[in-house]
Amino acid sequence: MATSHFPPADSVTVTALSTNRQAEIPLAPRARLYIESRVRRFRRSGKGVVPGEAASTSNPAPPYLRKLVSMGLFDRPLNEIRAFIDGKHAGGKARELPFTPVLPHADSPQVILSEDTGLELGNPGAASRSLLLWDSGDGVADGRITLVGPDFPDTTSVSLPFAQVVMVGGKFSDEYDCYRDLRDSTYNLRLRGFMTRVFPGRQSIWCRVSKEALASGFSAQILGSSLIQAMKELSFVKSAEVLLVTSSKEDVEELSGPADMVLDIVEALIKMYEEMNFDCDSCDYVEVCDSVVELRQIRERLQAGGDLKGREDG
């Protein structure tokens, strides 16, 4: 019988999905227990072997055991989104739309009453997801708009399930300010005949397209291009990519996993910056920080900065 050497007692080698850089990092006790439990569960399932055991090329260990800990802030949800897009392309359900600059914008945010609405996207009664995340490497395909499902002018329905995923690449030196600026830019598109309500705590979005805009050809290409354009107006953004899903409730809900990951990461990030409380034992997000290396690095950087300020003030 093969002897498992996984997980190591005190550390693990992690790989950044965006750059393939590797680093040896210490594992917190909670993380070690989590990995050990996943290994035991997988071994009992009889579906394969774990790293360090006699692996066969026909039955390798699954990705979540090979890369349980990610280095980039959003590497794990980005990886799942890429798999979603690849799967929809393979099934013939996805298509790419060209980026086209969008001008002019409306002078003020649009208010569209129900009687003036030609199409609703992500109505609270339908499936809805909204994700905003970045890649510090070069994994974002600049200018790419992927649509899964019917385009807005092509549907005969007055309401569609909807997912909007915005991915950006660049340099994010102040993660809190960068995320806030990115979020505000997605909220303030000011497209004529288009109204958006975002529910960040649920990672969902509700949009209305006016009858007039729909008749004039308002499309997924226009929305995707406007989002990309808004992102690239920010100085720290070098590339931007958009995924839009209108096909079905089931397809939208496939993005629930990465949406939940993004929500946990963002809430942990906000808590660190706004509360400046680094007592991990009392934090609701300790497991998130244990599994995302960059979150832990941010915490350590902020804590070091606070300690230095305290010494200077003293």
VEXKOL-51817 format. One record per atom (N, C-alpha, C): x negated, y, z. Coordinates in steps of 0.05 Angstrom, whole numbers, padded with zeros to 5 digits, always signed. Layout:
BEGIN
XYZ/...
END
This chain:
BEGIN
-00017-00024+00000/+00000+00000+00000/-00018+00025+00000/-00011+00044-00016/-00026+00069-00018/-00022+00086+00007/-00043+00099+00016/-00042+00117+00039/-00038+00145+00030/-00018+00158+00041/-00012+00186+00033/-00031+00205+00047/-00040+00224+00031/-00057+00246+00042/-00042+00272+00041/-00016+00271+00039/+00000+00295+00036/+00022+00296+00057/+00027+00318+00072/+00012+00343+00069/-00013+00343+00086/-00032+00361+00082/-00055+00364+00099/-00047+00374+00126/-00064+00371+00145/-00056+00377+00173/-00053+00407+00177/-00071+00423+00166/-00071+00452+00173/-00069+00471+00150/-00072+00462+00125/-00072+00480+00103/-00061+00466+00078/-00056+00482+00057/-00047+00472+00032/-00058+00489+00010/-00064+00477-00013/-00073+00491-00036/-00049+00500-00052/-00046+00526-00057/-00023+00536-00071/-00032+00548-00098/-00014+00547-00117/-00020+00557-00144/+00000+00579-00151/-00010+00602-00159/+00007+00624-00169/+00018+00616-00196/+00044+00614-00199/+00056+00605-00224/+00050+00624-00247/+00047+00650-00241/+00043+00670-00262/+00014+00671-00272/-00005+00665-00254/-00033+00668-00262/-00049+00642-00261/-00038+00621-00248/-00051+00596-00244/-00075+00598-00225/-00077+00620-00210/-00098+00622-00190/-00091+00604-00167/-00111+00593-00154/-00107+00576-00131/-00120+00588-00106/-00108+00581-00083/-00119+00591-00058/-00112+00571-00036/-00130+00568-00017/-00125+00551+00006/-00114+00568+00028/-00090+00562+00038/-00078+00578+00059/-00070+00561+00083/-00070+00573+00107/-00061+00558+00130/-00031+00554+00130/-00022+00532+00141/+00007+00527+00143/+00017+00533+00171/+00038+00549+00173/+00050+00552+00199/+00064+00526+00207/+00068+00522+00233/+00081+00497+00242/+00107+00491+00229/+00124+00512+00225/+00150+00508+00213/+00147+00498+00184/+00127+00510+00170/+00123+00502+00142/+00114+00473+00140/+00096+00465+00158/+00086+00437+00158/+00109+00418+00163/+00126+00424+00183/+00149+00407+00188/+00168+00405+00164/+00172+00428+00151/+00190+00429+00128/+00179+00411+00105/+00153+00414+00099/+00141+00398+00078/+00142+00368+00085/+00135+00362+00110/+00135+00334+00118/+00163+00322+00115/+00184+00338+00122/+00211+00327+00120/+00219+00322+00091/+00211+00340+00073/+00217+00337+00045/+00202+00312+00033/+00177+00308+00042/+00162+00285+00033/+00176+00259+00042/+00184+00258+00067/+00197+00234+00078/+00223+00229+00063/+00238+00250+00058/+00264+00246+00044/+00259+00236+00016/+00239+00247+00002/+00234+00239-00026/+00223+00210-00026/+00206+00203-00007/+00195+00176-00006/+00217+00155-00001/+00236+00162+00016/+00258+00144+00022/+00276+00140-00002/+00278+00161-00019/+00296+00159-00042/+00287+00139-00063/+00261+00132-00063/+00250+00113-00082/+00248+00123-00110/+00250+00150-00113/+00249+00162-00140/+00221+00166-00151/+00201+00164-00134/+00174+00169-00143/+00154+00169-00120/+00132+00180-00125/+00111+00181-00104/+00103+00210-00100/+00091+00215-00077/+00082+00242-00071/+00053+00245-00077/+00043+00270-00081/+00015+00274-00086/-00003+00261-00065/-00024+00248-00074/-00042+00235-00055/-00037+00205-00055/-00013+00196-00064/-00007+00168-00066/-00012+00159-00094/-00008+00133-00099/-00014+00122-00125/+00007+00130-00145/+00004+00154-00156/+00023+00165-00175/+00021+00152-00202/+00043+00148-00216/+00042+00138-00243/+00051+00160-00261/+00040+00160-00286/+00047+00181-00305/+00076+00180-00313/+00089+00157-00310/+00117+00155-00318/+00136+00163-00296/+00126+00166-00271/+00143+00172-00249/+00129+00192-00230/+00123+00216-00239/+00107+00235-00224/+00124+00247-00201/+00110+00260-00182/+00124+00274-00161/+00138+00298-00173/+00160+00306-00161/+00175+00329-00172/+00161+00355-00166/+00168+00376-00181/+00155+00402-00178/+00157+00413-00150/+00180+00409-00136/+00182+00421-00109/+00163+00409-00089/+00152+00385-00094/+00132+00374-00076/+00104+00382-00085/+00100+00388-00110/+00074+00397-00119/+00069+00426-00114/+00091+00443-00114/+00088+00471-00111/+00110+00482-00091/+00108+00473-00066/+00128+00481-00047/+00123+00510-00038/+00098+00519-00039/+00092+00546-00031/+00083+00562-00055/+00095+00585-00060/+00087+00601-00082/+00072+00626-00073/+00054+00636-00091/+00038+00659-00083/+00052+00685-00091/+00062+00688-00115/+00076+00712-00124/+00102+00715-00109/+00111+00740-00105/+00135+00745-00089/+00159+00730-00100/+00163+00730-00126/+00187+00718-00138/+00180+00694-00156/+00157+00681-00152/+00149+00659-00170/+00169+00637-00171/+00180+00629-00148/+00198+00606-00147/+00224+00612-00162/+00239+00634-00156/+00263+00639-00172/+00257+00644-00202/+00234+00657-00208/+00227+00661-00236/+00224+00634-00250/+00212+00615-00237/+00208+00589-00249/+00234+00576-00255/+00253+00578-00237/+00280+00566-00241/+00295+00580-00263/+00292+00607-00265/+00305+00622-00287/+00294+00614-00314/+00267+00610-00315/+00255+00601-00340/+00265+00574-00348/+00268+00556-00329/+00279+00530-00334/+00308+00531-00344/+00323+00549-00333/+00351+00554-00342/+00351+00563-00371/+00335+00583-00378/+00334+00593-00405/+00325+00571-00425/+00304+00557-00417/+00295+00535-00435/+00316+00514-00439/+00331+00507-00418/+00352+00487-00421/+00374+00497-00439/+00382+00522-00437/+00403+00532-00454/+00395+00534-00483/+00369+00541-00488/+00359+00541-00515/+00360+00513-00526/+00351+00494-00510/+00350+00466-00519/+00378+00456-00526/+00398+00465-00511/+00425+00457-00516/+00440+00473-00537/+00426+00492-00549/+00438+00509-00569/+00458+00530-00559/+00456+00536-00533/+00475+00555-00521/+00464+00583-00518/+00438+00586-00523/+00425+00612-00519/+00415+00624-00546/+00415+00650-00547/+00403+00663-00571/+00389+00689-00561/+00371+00697-00577/+00356+00722-00571/+00366+00745-00588/+00368+00768-00575/+00378+00792-00588/+00355+00813-00589/+00353+00828-00610/+00331+00848-00613/+00335+00872-00595/+00313+00882-00584/+00314+00907-00568/+00317+00931-00588/+00335+00949-00581/+00340+00973-00596/+00343+00997-00577/+00327+01018-00580/+00330+01041-00562/+00359+01051-00562/+00368+01059-00538/+00396+01067-00534/+00397+01096-00527/+00409+01112-00544/+00413+01141-00539/+00439+01149-00553/+00453+01170-00544/+00448+01184-00519/+00463+01170-00496/+00456+01178-00471/+00471+01168-00448/+00493+01188-00440/+00512+01178-00424/+00533+01196-00415/+00521+01216-00395/+00534+01238-00391/+00524+01259-00373/+00528+01251-00344/+00546+01233-00338/+00552+01226-00310/+00561+01196-00310/+00561+01184-00286/+00570+01156-00284/+00599+01154-00294/+00605+01132-00307/+00631+01128-00319/+00651+01116-00299/+00675+01125-00301/+00697+01114-00285/+00718+01104-00305/+00723+01078-00305/+00741+01066-00325/+00765+01054-00310/+00788+01064-00314/+00812+01054-00301/+00821+01027-00314/+00836+01012-00299/+00844+00985-00310/+00859+00988-00336/+00876+01008-00339/+00891+01011-00364/+00873+01019-00388/+00849+01028-00382/+00831+01036-00404/+00810+01014-00409/+00812+00992-00394/+00791+00971-00396/+00796+00952-00419/+00776+00948-00435/+00778+00929-00457/+00767+00901-00449/+00747+00901-00431/+00735+00876-00423/+00723+00879-00395/+00728+00859-00378/+00715+00858-00352/+00694+00836-00351/+00672+00842-00339/+00650+00823-00336/+00645+00819-00306/+00646+00794-00297/+00641+00788-00269/+00662+00798-00250/+00687+00798-00259/+00709+00805-00241/+00707+00788-00216/+00714+00800-00192/+00713+00785-00167/+00727+00758-00168/+00746+00755-00186/+00760+00729-00188/+00745+00710-00205/+00723+00719-00218/+00707+00701-00236/+00679+00699-00224/+00663+00682-00236/+00636+00679-00227/+00619+00703-00234/+00601+00711-00217/+00584+00734-00221/+00558+00732-00206/+00536+00739-00220/+00509+00739-00208/+00493+00763-00219/+00478+00775-00202/+00460+00797-00210/+00433+00793-00197/+00412+00791-00213/+00385+00786-00202/+00366+00807-00213/+00348+00816-00196/+00327+00835-00204/+00302+00825-00191/+00281+00819-00207/+00257+00808-00196/+00233+00814-00215/+00209+00811-00204/+00186+00818-00220/+00165+00796-00220/+00147+00798-00240/+00125+00779-00243/+00100+00796-00244/+00081+00792-00225/+00057+00807-00225/+00037+00798-00246/+00042+00776-00259/+00025+00766-00280/+00035+00775-00307/+00032+00758-00327/+00040+00765-00354/+00062+00747-00365/+00079+00738-00347/+00100+00719-00355/+00125+00731-00366/+00128+00758-00365/+00152+00771-00376/+00149+00776-00406/+00168+00768-00421/+00168+00772-00451/+00180+00799-00456/+00163+00819-00461/+00172+00847-00463/+00191+00850-00486/+00214+00863-00480/+00234+00868-00500/+00253+00846-00507/+00250+00823-00494/+00267+00800-00500/+00294+00802-00486/+00316+00798-00501/+00343+00797-00490/+00354+00770-00497/+00360+00754-00477/+00372+00727-00481/+00401+00728-00473/+00418+00719-00492/+00447+00718-00486/+00456+00689-00487/+00469+00680-00465/+00481+00654-00463/+00511+00658-00463/+00525+00651-00485/+00553+00655-00486/+00561+00675-00507/+00587+00682-00509/+00596+00700-00530/+00588+00729-00524/+00583+00744-00546/+00578+00772-00544/+00604+00787-00538/+00602+00810-00526/+00625+00825-00517/+00646+00830-00539/+00638+00839-00563/+00659+00844-00583/+00671+00819-00595/+00658+00796-00590/+00667+00771-00604/+00687+00755-00588/+00691+00762-00562/+00709+00747-00546/+00738+00756-00549/+00756+00738-00546/+00785+00745-00546/+00796+00748-00518/+00779+00742-00498/+00787+00744-00470/+00784+00772-00460/+00800+00779-00440/+00797+00806-00428/+00779+00805-00403/+00769+00781-00396/+00752+00778-00373/+00733+00754-00377/+00708+00758-00371/+00687+00737-00374/+00671+00734-00348/+00663+00709-00342/+00643+00707-00321/+00618+00720-00330/+00601+00729-00311/+00578+00745-00320/+00554+00742-00301/+00531+00739-00313/+00506+00740-00298/+00487+00760-00312/+00474+00776-00296/+00455+00795-00307/+00428+00791-00292/+00408+00784-00306/+00382+00779-00294/+00361+00797-00307/+00349+00814-00291/+00329+00833-00301/+00302+00825-00290/+00283+00820-00308/+00256+00811-00300/+00236+00832-00310/+00218+00841-00293/+00198+00861-00302/+00170+00852-00294/+00151+00862-00310/+00123+00857-00304/+00109+00884-00300/+00088+00884-00284/+00073+00909-00279/+00056+00907-00254/+00051+00929-00242/+00035+00931-00217/+00053+00943-00195/+00056+00928-00174/+00075+00936-00153/+00060+00940-00127/+00046+00962-00124/+00029+00967-00102/+00045+00971-00076/+00067+00984-00077/+00085+00988-00054/+00111+00973-00061/+00113+00949-00051/+00135+00932-00059/+00162+00943-00052/+00164+00955-00029/+00190+00966-00020/+00199+00989-00038/+00182+01009-00043/+00189+01031-00060/+00194+01022-00089/+00178+01003-00098/+00181+00993-00126/+00208+00980-00129/+00215+00963-00110/+00241+00949-00113/+00264+00968-00111/+00262+00988-00094/+00283+01008-00092/+00286+01024-00118/+00264+01031-00130/+00265+01046-00155/+00276+01029-00178/+00268+01004-00179/+00279+00986-00199/+00309+00982-00196/+00318+00978-00171/+00346+00974-00165/+00362+00998-00173/+00352+01022-00166/+00367+01047-00173/+00369+01050-00203/+00348+01043-00217/+00349+01045-00246/+00370+01027-00259/+00373+01003-00248/+00394+00986-00260/+00422+00996-00253/+00425+01011-00231/+00451+01021-00224/+00459+01045-00240/+00440+01060-00250/+00445+01087-00262/+00440+01087-00292/+00452+01068-00306/+00448+01067-00335/+00463+01089-00350/+00486+01097-00339/+00502+01118-00351/+00508+01113-00381/+00516+01089-00387/+00524+01082-00414/+00553+01091-00419/+00557+01103-00441/+00584+01112-00448/+00603+01088-00449/+00626+01090-00435/+00646+01069-00436/+00639+01044-00420/+00620+01046-00401/+00611+01023-00386/+00609+01030-00357/+00622+01016-00340/+00622+01021-00311/+00612+00996-00296/+00596+01001-00276/+00584+00978-00261/+00589+00982-00231/+00596+00961-00218/+00596+00960-00188/+00579+00936-00180/+00560+00941-00163/+00541+00920-00154/+00545+00914-00125/+00545+00888-00118/+00548+00879-00090/+00522+00865-00082/+00501+00881-00073/+00475+00869-00068/+00475+00846-00047/+00492+00848-00027/+00493+00827-00007/+00503+00801-00017/+00517+00801-00040/+00527+00776-00052/+00513+00770-00078/+00493+00787-00086/+00479+00784-00111/+00499+00781-00134/+00519+00798-00135/+00539+00797-00156/+00543+00825-00168/+00556+00826-00191/+00560+00850-00206/+00587+00849-00220/+00601+00872-00221/+00627+00874-00234/+00626+00897-00253/+00631+00892-00278/+00629+00913-00299/+00655+00915-00314/+00660+00939-00324/+00682+00944-00342/+00672+00958-00368/+00682+00948-00390/+00676+00961-00416/+00703+00973-00425/+00702+00999-00432/+00727+01012-00441/+00736+01001-00468/+00762+01004-00473/+00773+00996-00499/+00759+01011-00522/+00754+01036-00517/+00742+01053-00538/+00713+01044-00544/+00698+01038-00522/+00670+01029-00526/+00670+01001-00540/+00688+00984-00532/+00689+00957-00544/+00695+00959-00574/+00714+00976-00580/+00722+00980-00609/+00699+00992-00625/+00682+01007-00611/+00659+01020-00625/+00635+01002-00627/+00637+00977-00616/+00615+00958-00619/+00597+00955-00595/+00606+00963-00571/+00589+00959-00548/+00584+00929-00544/+00558+00922-00541/+00550+00894-00542/+00530+00887-00521/+00524+00861-00519/+00503+00852-00501/+00476+00864-00509/+00471+00868-00534/+00446+00880-00544/+00443+00908-00533/+00465+00923-00533/+00464+00951-00523/+00459+00951-00492/+00472+00934-00478/+00468+00932-00449/+00440+00923-00443/+00431+00901-00455/+00404+00891-00450/+00383+00911-00457/+00386+00925-00480/+00366+00945-00488/+00366+00968-00469/+00389+00976-00459/+00390+00998-00440/+00376+00991-00414/+00380+00967-00404/+00366+00958-00380/+00336+00957-00384/+00327+00947-00406/+00298+00946-00412/+00287+00974-00413/+00301+00991-00427/+00293+01019-00430/+00291+01033-00403/+00311+01029-00386/+00310+01041-00359/+00287+01031-00342/+00281+01005-00344/+00259+00994-00329/+00232+01006-00338/+00228+01009-00364/+00203+01018-00374/+00198+01048-00372/+00219+01062-00363/+00215+01090-00356/+00200+01093-00330/+00198+01072-00314/+00183+01073-00289/+00154+01069-00294/+00136+01084-00282/+00108+01084-00289/+00094+01058-00283/+00104+01043-00263/+00091+01019-00255/+00100+00994-00270/+00119+00997-00288/+00130+00975-00304/+00117+00974-00331/+00106+00951-00339/+00093+00948-00365/+00109+00932-00384/+00127+00915-00374/+00144+00898-00391/+00170+00893-00378/+00191+00887-00394/+00217+00882-00383/+00232+00862-00401/+00248+00845-00388/+00263+00824-00402/+00289+00821-00389/+00310+00814-00404/+00337+00812-00393/+00350+00786-00402/+00364+00773-00384/+00381+00750-00389/+00410+00757-00382/+00428+00753-00401/+00457+00757-00396/+00472+00731-00402/+00490+00725-00384/+00505+00700-00386/+00535+00706-00385/+00550+00697-00406/+00579+00702-00408/+00594+00676-00414/+00580+00654-00414/+00591+00629-00425/+00612+00616-00408/+00606+00611-00382/+00624+00597-00365/+00617+00601-00336/+00636+00595-00318/+00631+00597-00290/+00609+00578-00282/+00608+00554-00294/+00588+00534-00287/+00560+00544-00294/+00557+00557-00317/+00531+00567-00325/+00522+00589-00306/+00540+00607-00299/+00533+00628-00281/+00525+00617-00253/+00540+00597-00244/+00533+00586-00218/+00507+00570-00217/+00498+00563-00241/+00471+00550-00242/+00449+00569-00232/+00455+00594-00232/+00435+00614-00223/+00438+00621-00194/+00456+00606-00180/+00460+00612-00151/+00435+00606-00135/+00421+00585-00142/+00396+00578-00127/+00376+00601-00128/+00367+00609-00152/+00348+00631-00153/+00359+00657-00142/+00386+00662-00145/+00398+00686-00134/+00395+00687-00103/+00400+00664-00091/+00398+00662-00061/+00369+00666-00053/+00350+00655-00068/+00321+00659-00062/+00314+00689-00063/+00323+00702-00085/+00317+00730-00088/+00328+00746-00065/+00353+00740-00057/+00366+00755-00035/+00350+00751-00010/+00342+00727-00003/+00327+00722+00021/+00300+00738+00021/+00287+00737-00002/+00261+00751-00004/+00264+00781-00001/+00284+00792-00015/+00288+00821-00013/+00296+00830+00015/+00314+00814+00027/+00322+00821+00054/+00299+00819+00074/+00282+00799+00071/+00258+00797+00088/+00239+00821+00083/+00236+00829+00058/+00219+00852+00051/+00230+00877+00063/+00256+00882+00061/+00268+00906+00072/+00265+00907+00102/+00270+00884+00115/+00267+00883+00144/+00239+00890+00153/+00219+00880+00139/+00191+00886+00147/+00185+00915+00144/+00194+00927+00122/+00187+00955+00117/+00203+00974+00135/+00229+00968+00139/+00246+00987+00153/+00245+00984+00183/+00241+00959+00193/+00240+00955+00221/+00212+00955+00233/+00193+00948+00216/+00165+00946+00225/+00163+00929+00250/+00178+00907+00250/+00178+00888+00272/+00165+00862+00262/+00143+00854+00274/+00128+00831+00264/+00129+00807+00283/+00149+00806+00299/+00153+00784+00317/+00166+00761+00302/+00151+00743+00291/+00162+00722+00274/+00181+00703+00289/+00176+00699+00315/+00193+00680+00330/+00222+00690+00332/+00226+00716+00330/+00253+00727+00333/+00265+00735+00306/+00251+00729+00284/+00260+00738+00258/+00276+00716+00244/+00298+00725+00231/+00315+00706+00216/+00302+00696+00190/+00281+00710+00182/+00269+00703+00156/+00242+00689+00158/+00236+00677+00181/+00210+00665+00185/+00205+00642+00164/+00226+00627+00158/+00223+00605+00139/+00218+00616+00111/+00230+00639+00104/+00225+00651+00078/+00195+00659+00076/+00185+00673+00097/+00157+00681+00096/+00138+00658+00096/+00146+00636+00109/+00129+00612+00110/+00126+00600+00082/+00146+00604+00065/+00145+00591+00039/+00137+00610+00016/+00134+00635+00021/+00126+00655+00001/+00101+00669+00011/+00078+00662-00001/+00053+00672+00009/+00051+00702+00008/+00061+00714-00013/+00059+00743-00015/+00074+00758+00006/+00097+00747+00015/+00111+00759+00037/+00094+00760+00062/+00081+00738+00068/+00064+00737+00091/+00041+00756+00089/+00030+00759+00064/+00008+00778+00060/+00018+00807+00064/+00042+00813+00056/+00054+00839+00060/+00057+00844+00090/+00067+00825+00104/+00071+00828+00133/+00044+00834+00147/+00024+00818+00139/-00003+00822+00152/-00014+00849+00145/-00010+00859+00120/-00020+00885+00112/-00006+00907+00127/+00021+00905+00130/+00036+00925+00144/+00029+00925+00174/+00025+00901+00185/+00018+00899+00213/-00009+00911+00218/-00028+00906+00200/-00055+00917+00203/-00054+00948+00201/-00037+00958+00183/-00034+00987+00180/-00022+00999+00205/-00003+00986+00217/+00009+00996+00242/-00010+00995+00265/-00026+00974+00267/-00046+00972+00288/-00066+00994+00286/-00075+01000+00261/-00095+01021+00256/-00084+01048+00264/-00058+01053+00256/-00046+01079+00263/-00044+01082+00293/-00037+01060+00306/-00034+01061+00336/-00061+01068+00349/-00083+01056+00338/-00109+01062+00350/-00117+01091+00345/-00110+01102+00321/-00116+01130+00315/-00100+01148+00332/-00074+01142+00337/-00057+01159+00354/-00066+01158+00383/-00077+01135+00391/-00087+01132+00418/-00112+01147+00422/
END
